[in-house]
Amino acid sequence: MKISSIIRFYEELNRYIHKSDQKTDISVNIEKGTTVGALIESLGPPGAAVDLILVNGKPEGFDYILRDNDRVSVYPVFERLNIESVSMIPHSPLRRLTFVCDIHLGRLAKYLRMLGFDTLYSNRYNDDQLIRISNAQNRILLSRDRQLIQDKHVTRRYLISHTDPEEQIREIVSYFDLKNNIAPMTRCLKCNGLVRPVAKEAVRPQVDKPVFERNEKFSECMECGKLYWKGSHYDAMMGWIRKVLGSDKKNSRIL
């Protein structure tokens, strides 16, 4: 016996469904006894990408059995909002956003570290390793590979739209609302380790004399020992950040 329902997907969940069905109500005819979870996955979005399901305006879980004329609204994972009191889906929203990038997103990983965000990257990671790292460390997996992102074992993911790295970093900062959390020179660009201030005298043997004499403040990566200071490279980096994030003001909060 067939029944009819209407379903609509919101935000990035639309990337998983047919283009003609994006951002609109989808009328479906399904077998009586079909669960809302089965319907969602039959249309493309993996269950792990879903954080909230409303059926006729009421929160429901994946095991809800659809009835004739039900209206279903499906929302993506809320990485920044706590909806535990509303959602019937056993997710835990992230409190501190961390990332892992696939092998094709090396430049994006560097940019995220430049902005101060904990981002793992290696050109040796295969898909299975990326999924394990993402799940074990509760990191958001970033990729342009739709097949990888749709893997049922991935619990936190984001499908990158753009091919240009500068557009990619704008996309991530905008989507996850990261602009007010930017902290330049707090992550090592080389290894992702935390960067902390170090006494000037301690770095004397490691830097050229002109660099030592021109600068009063130095920082050191706690993992690999790489040194940082606010030289011309720092000014160039801050100028790049202002350009990429659309802020030309010298007193911008990103400073």
N, C-alpha and C positions, 0 to 999 in steps of 0.2 A: 504494500500500500504506500502510495506517495503522499507526501505533505509538502507544503510550500513555506519558505522562509525568506527573509531579506537580511543580508549581511553587508556590513561596510567596514573597511579597514582604514586606519588612520596613520598619518605620518609615514615613516619609512617602511611600514609593512606593505605599502602599495608597490614597493619595488619587487615584491615576490609574486605579484599576480599579473595577469594579462593586462597589457596597456589599456585596452578598451574598458576594463573594469576598474581602473584606478580612480580613487577619490569620488566614488559614486556608489549608490545602493546597487547591490547585486541580488537579483531574484534567482532563487535556486529551488529545484524540485528534488527532494531527497527521500530515501526510504524511511518509513516510520521506525523509530528506535535509534536513529542516528544521533550520536553525541555531538555537542558543539565543537569539541576538540577534533573529532574526525572530520567534520566539515571544514574547519579552518585549515588543517593540513592538506586536505584534498585540493584546496584552492592555491596552495603554494607556501604560505608562511609557516615556518617550523614553530612548534609549540614553545620552544625555549625563547623565541623572540617576542612572545606575548606576555604582557604583565597584567592586563585587565580586560575582562569580558563582561559586557553588559547585555543582558537579555531582557528586552522590554524595560530598559532603564534600571534593572536590578543586577548587582554583581553575581556572577555564577562561575563555577569551575569547569574544567575541561570535560568532566563526566556528566554535565547537564544534558538530559535527553530532550532534543528539540520537539516542539509541538507545532501544529499547524498555525501559520501566520505569525510566528515569533519574529521579532526584529532584533538582530544581533549587531553590537558595536564592538570592534576589536582594537585594542590599543597596544602600542609597543612597550618594551621595557622602559620604565621610568628610572633612569640612572641617577637622577638628582632629587627625586621626590619620594617621600615615604608614604606609600599608599597601603600599608599593611592593614589598616583599619577598614579598608574598602575592598581590596582585591581578595578573591577567593582562590587565587593561584599561589602556590607555595614558592614565591620568590623573595629574596632579601635585597632591597635596593642598595646600591653601593653608597658608601659614605665618603670614600676617598677614591677618586678616579685614577686608575692606573691602566696602562695599555701594553699590548704586545702587537708588533707589526709583522706582516708576512715578508717574505724575502724580496718582494718588489717595492717595498715602501721604506727603503733605507733613508732616503732624503727626508721623508715625513717624520721618521723616528728621530732624526737629528734635530729637526725643527721643534718637535715636541719637547725634547730634552732642553733645547735652547730656551724654551719658555718656562722650564722648570718642572715639567711633568714626567713622572716615573714611567719610562717607556723601554721595554725590552725589544731587542732586535738582533738577529744574526742571519747572515746569508746562508747559514747551514741548517736552519730550522726547516724541517719538512712539515707537512700538514698535520700529521699525528702529534708531533712535538708541540706545534702551535696550540692545538686543542688542549693538550695536557697542561701546558703552561697556563693558558687562559683559565681553565677550570680550577687547577690547583691553587693558583694565586689570585683568583677572582679578578682577572684582568680583562678588559674589553679587547677582543680580537678585532684588529683593523685589517681590512683586505678589500681588494677590488675583485676577488675571485668569488663569484656568486655561488659556485658549487661548494667551496670551503665554508662560506658564511652560512649556507643552508644545511650544513651537516647537523644531524639531529643531536650530536653529542656536544655541540657548542652551546654554552649557556649565556655568554655575554658576547655580543658581536655588533659590529657596525660595518655596513657595506659602503665603501668609499665611492663617490660619484665621479670625481674629477681625476684626470690623468696628470695634470700639472701639480707639482708638489706645493707651490705657493697657494694654489686654489684648494688643495687638500687641507692645508693647515687652517685656512680660513673656514672651511667647511666644518672641521672638527671643533674649532674654538666656538663657532656659532652654534652648532648643534648641541654641544654639551655645556654651553654657557660658561666658558672658561676664562673670559676676558679679565674678570676681577681676581682671578687666582694665579695670574702670570707672575712668575718670580725668576727673572733672568739670573744666570750665573749661580744657580743653586743645584744644578745637575751637571755632571760631567758629560760633555758631548761625545767623548770617546767610549765610555763604559757604562754610563747611566748612574754612577755612584754619586752620593751626596757630596757637595762641595762646601767646605767650612773654612772660616778665616784661619790663617796661620801666622805666627809671629814673623815679622819681617826678617829678623836676624837668622831665623831658622832656614830661610831660603837662599841666603847669600851664596852658598857653594853651587846652587843649582841654576842661577840665572846670570845673564851677562851683566857686567858692571853698569852700563848705561841704564838698563831696565831697573836694576836694583836702586840706583840713585834717583831715578825719575818717579818712582812709585813708593808710596808709604804703606799701602794695603795689598796683601796677597791672600789668595785662597788656594786650598789644596783638595783634590779629590780624595775622599777617605778610602776609596777602593784601589785605584791605580796610581795615585800619587801625582797626577798631572797638576801643574800649577796654572793659576789664572790671575790676571791683574787687569785693571781698567786702563788699558792702553788704547791705541787707535783701533784695534780689533773690536774692543768693547763699544766704542762710539759707532762703528760701522754696524755692529750687531743691533744696537738699540735703534739706529736709523732704519734698518731693515724691518724690525718688529713694528715700528710706527707705520711704515709704508704698508706692510702686509695686512696689518689689522685696521688700517684706515684711520690712524690718528697722527696728525701732523704737529700736535702741540707738545712742546718740550716738557710741560708739566703734566703730561698724561699719567694716569695711574699705573701704567705699565712700567714707569720709571721708578 
